[in-house]
Amino acid sequence: MPGYRQLSRNRDFTILWIGDTVSELGSALSMFVFPLVAYALSGSVVTAGLVEAAYLGGLCAVLLPAGVLADLVDRRRIMLISSGTGCAAYTSLAMAGALGALTLPHLTAVALISGVAAGVYNPAQSSALRSVVSTEDLPTALSQSQARQHVASLLGGPLGGALYAVTRWLPFAVDAVTFAVACLTVRRVRTDLSARPQRHEPIRRQLSEGLAFMWARPFFRVLMTWASLTNLVTNAIFFVVTLRMVQEGVPAAQIGLVSTAAGVGGILGAAVAPALIQRLPTGRLTVLVGWMCCLPLIPLTWSASPWTACLCTFFLLLLNPVANAGIGSYRMAVTPDHLQGRVSSTSQFLSMSVMPLSPLLGGWLLEHHGGQATLTVLVAGSALLAMLLSASRSIRSVPRPDQWVSEPVAERITEPLPNT
């Protein structure tokens, strides 16, 4: 595949990809064991949800200012500080575990701090990727980034379960090491990752520019609504499936296989993503993925088996990288360079803004209505969201990448949103 071969010769992209893959794997370990450790310490699914919500809440809380920061400050420095913070936070958790002093407040605090670090890191990493990769290579680069995330998902669950079986704090120690590796790889990137000079404007205006750029385009308006609500429902489903198995005494290693199945599906999807993105209209792919966020989950409404969960998550993630890479490439290709950080952070913030409610919603429904009823309600909600996406002409009409250049969407729009 020409795109993959060309990127393999891009030294800086390869270095960034390796560092991010290692860090992503460490984060997958920690995110897998967070609810397990919280549930073991408290015996409450709601408390386990609160710890995961702390991570997601910290991430979402800083995304918008982090986007402004990525457009103003050297992105390499941001990535180094964020990775160093994650390393220190997880080191403290591992040390507390080794000393037998692991507590829920400490676990929650580290979840919050690591979420903040990830929220600051992500817009800088996205902007750095745009600096080291040409426009024509964006679909392939983002497909490989999707593959990175699913490699972490593939290995994170079973490896996290195996490490957790040895001792509760071991996954956190490994995560601390992966953050240190990420710091080393970022330092080796040769491309200038400094932000372009910006005119001095009030922070409120700078924060609003990314949202104004996206709100001016119907495609992004509909997508923002769909993505945020779909993330809420889908992540609540994942949380319910995991905690339901924990309640039923399913071994951690078997629970980890669900993440493995998701990882396999995601990696296969990422492998075919560049070809599908080039050949099929981006809008049609987006609609297809909307339905793939619903239909594969239907068997969960009547079966609590780990093997059913594995099969459902495999098909759920199969086409997800195709849409993410296609939409992400389209967004990066049509966004002016001086807005890359803010548009990236705005997109991520809006799609993730309600995710901290996912474990709380899933935990509350599971505790009060049981697993089967909870999953039936959540899967029905995902079907309604897929209908919303299918009904949008602005979504369906986005063309293939070779026609993106003719789109008028690349115009520079920096006016702040009107007050409402």
Secondary structure, 3 states (H helix, E strand, C coil): CHHHHHHHCCHHHHHHHHHHHHHHHHHHHHHHHHHHHHHHHHCCHHHHHHHHHHHHHHHHHHHHHHHHHHHHCCHHHHHHHHHHHHHHHHHHHHHHHHCCCCCHHHHHHHHHHHHHHHHHHHHHHHHHHHHHCCHHHHHHHHHHHHHHHHHHHHHHHHHHHHHHHHCCCHHHHHHHHHHHHHHHHHHCCCCCCCCCCCCCCCHHHHHHHHHHHHHCCHHHHHHHHHHHHHHHHHHHHHHHHHHHHHHCCCCHHHHHHHHHHHHHHHHHHHHHHHHHHHHCCHHHHHHHHHHHCCHHHHHHHCCCCHHHHHHHHHHHHHCHHHHHHHHHHHHHHHCCHHHHHHHHHHHHHHHHCCCCHHHHHHHHHHHHHCHHHHHHHHHHHHHHHHHHHHCCHHHHCCCCHHHHHHCHHHCCCCCCCCCC
